[in-house]
């Protein structure tokens, strides 16, 4: 689709690991944040339902 990047959080990660992943993602994908091609929560859920069957 039109997604540029996806951030996946693992529930088994510690808070520190989650923050580190998020900060790395923000650093590497800062131009994608706020981009109209990045799906909102509803669009993401629909995408996942469609493709993870």
C-alpha positions, 0 to 999 in steps of 0.5 A: 500500500502507501505505507512508508514505515511501520513500528512494531512493539513487542509486549515482551520488550522492557520499557527501555527497549521500547523507548530505544526502538521508538527513538531509533524509528523516529530518527530514521523515519522523521519525514514519514511522521505526519505524512498523509500517506501514513495510515491512521489507526483504523486504516492500519487495523483494516490493513492488518485484517486483510493481510495477516488472515 
